[in-house]
Amino acid sequence: MLNERQTELLKLIIEDYTKTAYPVSSKSLCEFLDCSSATIRNEMMELEELGFLEKTHISSGRIPSDKGYKYYVNNIMKKEEISKNDIFKFNTIFENNNLPVSDYIAKSVEIVSELTHLTAVVLGNASNDTCITKVEVVPINEKSLIAILVTDKGHVEHKTVVIEEEVSLVDIKQTVDIISKMILGTKLNDVKNVLESEIKP
């Protein structure tokens, strides 16, 4: 378990990062915590050593790790009660035996979207029959780029990548083009094996 200050710090970092998608610095947290920037840095280092935070590169702030997110959900995030009206909506959907499964899912997602005020997306569970159709990188500046992956199901994943070493963006683009050609059409479940057995050597 984390102490009170560490818990509050992790909460602030996760909530800030999920809003901005930028690493969180100790300086930006001073106004929320009654302690110095140095104290916050020490606590952030402790959280990093415990596996709750990650550092994207040498000069950056911290971002939450998978372990940090799990801790937040299980121990920090407050659960909201679903209203009787929303429960009624769900029950109405599931008690209708005439609906196809796709309609159950679509209507449930609509309600989830209303409850959270966020976009809700349904993804198929079949990574074993989902294939990669495109891999691309888009430079942002000399030190960072966006990596984009598209599947044949129309799902798009993108992630900002910070380049720590002195590597030409042209070289990176050429490398990604080579990797892309080798894994296009590969099922998601098989990508790791292809990367290890064919591309890495």
N, C-alpha and C positions, 0 to 999 in steps of 0.2 A: 504493500500500500504506500501511496505517496503522502507526504505531509501536506498541511493545509496550503502553504505557499506554492508548493510544486503543483498541487491539484489546480489551484487558481491559475497558475502560469500556463499549464497545459491547456486548460479550458480557453484562455485568452488567445493562445497561439492557434489552436484548431479553429476557433470561430473567426479569427482574423484571416487565416490562410484560406479557409473555405469561401470567404467573401472575395478576396483579392487575388488568390493564386500566386502571391508573391511571398518569398521567405520572410519570416518575421524577425526583426532585430530587437536586441535588448533595449535600445534607446526608445523605440516606439512603445514599449510596454511600461515605461517609467510612470506615465501619467495615470495608469490604472492600478499600480501597486505602490504601496508606501515603503519603498526601499530604493537603493541606488542602482544605477545601471550595472555596476560591477557585481553587485549581489545577484541581480537577475541573470547576468552572464554565467556566474558560477552555478546557479540553479539550472540554467539551460544546459550547461555542460554535464551536470549530474543526470538530467533527464535523457540526454543523448547517450551517456554511458549505460543507463538502464534500458535503453532501446526504445524510448518513447518519442524521441525526436531524431531527425536526420539533418545533416548539413549537405547542401547541394554542391558547394565549392568553398574554397578557403576563405573568401572574404564575405560570404553571404550570411544571412540569418539562418534560422532553423525552420524546418517544415515537419509536420507530424509524420510518424512512421505508421505502418499497419498496426503495430502494437499500441501506439498512442491512440489511434482512432478507436480500437477495440476497448481500451480502458475508458475512453470518453463515453462511449455508448453504454458500457456496463456499469460505470460508477459515477459519472458526472452529469450526463444528459438527463434532464427531467422528462419523465414520460407524461404525455398529455392524454387526458381522458377523452374517449370518443363519445360524442353526444348520442342521445337516444335516437335522434333523427337520422344520424349517419349509420348507426347500427341497423335501423329499419331499412335504409336503402340497400345495405349489403344483404340483409335477410330476404328482401324482395327479389333481388337478383338470383340468389342461390336456391330459392324455393320454386323458381320458375323452371320446371323440368323440360320445357320445350325449346329452350335456348341452346344453340350450338356452343361448344366450349370457347370458340373464338369470341363470341359475344359476352360470355361470362367475364373473360379476361379484359376485353375492351371496356366494359362498363365498370368493372372494379378499378381499372387504372384511372378512369375519369374521376371516380370518387376519391382515390388516393391523391390525385392532382389537386382536387378542390380542397382537401384537408390540409395539404402541405403547402399550397400556393406555389408549387414547383412543377416543372415539366416532368411527367412520368413516362417512362419508356419501357416497353416490354421487349425483352430479348429472348430468342429461342435458347433452349438448354443444350442444343446440339452442337458442341464445339467439334464433335467427331465428324460432322458432315458440313461444317462451315469452312470455306476455303478463302485464302488471301487472294485478292485481285489487284491490289496496288499497295506499294510502299514508296513513300516519297519524303524528302526533306525540304523545308523551306527556310532559308536563312533569315534571321531577324536582325542580327548585327554580326560583328566579327567574333563574338564569343558565345552566341547562342543561336539555336535554330528550333524549328518545330518539326517533329517526326510525325508522319501521318500514315495510318494503316487502314485499308478499306477491305471489307469482306464481301463475298458474293451475296450475302443476305442484306447488303446495304448498310451494315453497321460501320461507323467510322470512329476510330480512336486517334487521339492526337496528344502529344506530350512535348513540353518544352524541354530541350536538352541544353545544358550549359557545357561548353567545351573548355576543359581545364588546361589542356596542353596547347602548344603552338601547332595547330594543324590547319592546313588550308581548307576552306569551305569547299573549294573545287574538288580536292581529294576526297573529302567526306561524301560529296554528291556522287562522285564516280564510284566510290565504295558501295554506297547504298544502291546505286543502279545495278551493280553486280549482284549484290545480295537479293535485290528485288527480283531479278531474272531467275535466280535459283529457287526462290520460294513461292513465286506466283503459282497459284493452283494447289499449293500445299494445304492440307487440312490443319486447323489450329492445333490439334492434338499432336501433330507430327512436326511442327515448326522447331521445337527445341532439339529434336533428334537431327534434323537437317542442319541446323546451325552448328551443332557439335560435330557431326560426322562428315559434312561436306564443305561447309563454308569456313569454319574455324581453321582447319588445316591449310 
